[in-house]
Amino acid sequence: MNLHTSFAAITATVLLAVACSSSTPSRAPDYTGSCSELASQCHGVKTPLGEECHNLGHDGDDSKCGPRKAECLAECPEGAKSDGGHVPSDVDAGGDAGATDASTDAPADPCPAYCECMKTACASEFADEAACLSACAAFSANDLTCFATHCEDAKTAADPAHDCEHASGAVACH
């Protein structure tokens, strides 16, 4: 091969490489599910960034959650929840572990205590106490425990609206 042919071959190879690399579309990262992970894992982390990440997750825009996922998960590692997230499932949602009705030895109905909390902390969530009691009767035991915990959290939260959404069941508990 002579010098001219070699130069032409090299030039063609470079042009082909440039053309191939510039015409190949780059794929956007797949952030599917990142908001759900942030909302769940950062729930109950009582740091400014932890709460920001939790709220970002609730906004539900994976294109915004994905780029911050590593930062948020570093702030919210498994087990970092300051309050464990919720009252343990073996604790009655009314707050008294093992509380019973003395006349029947059946567990006490936690709905009146829950609805009293809702009336105090999240009054706009139910039209009246009857509506609260009716909704409460349909809650699973796990949901009621979670909802009652959020109601209690709303009493001291700087922005109780978010906890009230969870407390009423308008936003899923986790």
N, C-alpha and C positions, 0 to 999 in steps of 0.2 A: 504494500500500500504506500502510495506516495503521500507527502505532507498535505497536499490539497485535499485528497480523499479523506485522510484522517481528520483534518479540521472540519470538513463538511459532516462527517459522521458524528463527531463530538457535538457540533452545533445542533444537529438534528436531534440527538439524544437529549440535550439540555432543553431544547424547545419543547420536546415531547413531555419531558418531566414537568416542566412549568405548566404546560397546558393541562396535563392530567391533574396536577395538584390544585390548580386554580378552578377547575371545573367540577371537582368533587365537592358536593355540598356538605357542610359540616352539620352534624346532628345536634340538636339542642339536648341538654341533659334531661333524663327522665326523672322528674321530681314527684311522680305519682305517689300519693299516700304520705308525703312528708308533713303536711299540715296535721293530719290525724295523729301522727306520731308525736309531734310537738305538743299538741293540745293535751294528749294523754300523759306523756312523760314529764312535762313541765307543770302539770296540775299539782298544786299544793306546794310548789317551791316558792318560798316567800323571800325571794330576792328581786330587785327591780328587773334584772334581765330575765330571770325565770318567769316572772309574771308577764313580761313583754312577749316572751316566746310562747307562753300558754295562750295569750290573747291572739297572737299572730296565727297560731294554729287554728283557733276558732274562727278566724276570718275566712279560712278555707281556700285561699289562693295558693295552690302548690307552687306556682311560679315565683312567689315571694318567699314561701317557706323553705323551699329546696336550697337556695343559696345560703340560707342562715342555719340550715340543719346542723352542721358540725358545731357551730358556735353554740347553738341552743342546747344540743345534747351534751356538750361539755359542761354547760351550766346546770343541766338537769340529769345527772347520771341516775341510773336505777337506784332506788332507795334513798334519794336525796330529799324527798318530801319532808318538810319540816314538821308536818302534823301527820305523816303517814298517809296523807290524802283524805282519809275518811275515818269515821269511827269503825273499829273492828266489827265484823259481822256478828260476833257473839254478844255485842252490846245492843240492848234495846234502843230503838231510835229515840225514845223519850229521854234517854240518858241514864237510866237506872238499870244497871246490869242485874238481871235476875228479879226485877220487880214483878210482883204478882198481885192479882186481885185476891184479897184474903178470903172472900166469900166463896170463890170457886176454885182457887188455886190455879186458874188459867192465867197466862201472861196478860199483863195490863195492855189495854188498847193504846198504842202509841199515837194514834191520830189526834186526839185532843191536844196533846203537848206540841205536836208538830204544827197544828193549825194555830195554836196560841203564838208560837214563834213566828209563823208566817204573818199573823195579824200585826205583830210588833215590828218585825224587820222587813217584810216584803208585802205590805198591805195591798199594793196594786195588783198582785198576781192572781188573786181570787176575788170574785164579786162579793162574797160574804162567807161566813164561817160554814154555812151549809154546803156551799160549793166546794170549799176546801175539804170538809169531811167526806164528801162524796168522792172527790178525786183521790183522796188518801186511801179510801177503802179499796181502790183498784190497784194501788201500788204493790209491787212485789216487796218482800222484806228487804232485799238488798237495795232496791231503789229508794225505799223509805229511809233506810239508814243513811244513804248518800244525800238524799234531799234534806233530811233533818240536819245533817252536818253543814251543808251549804247555808241553810237558814241561820244556824248559829254563827257561821263565819260572816254572814251579811251584817250581823249586829255590830261588828267591829271593823269591817272593811272600809277603806277610804272610798271605794266605789262599789257600793253594795249591789248595783244593778246586775253585774255579772254573776255573783253568787245567787241572787234571787232568780235569775233565769234557770240556773241549775236546780235550785231549791224547789221550784214549781214544776220541774220536768219539761220546761220549754226547750231546754238544751240538755242533751243526754248527759247523764252522770258517768263519771269514770274514775 
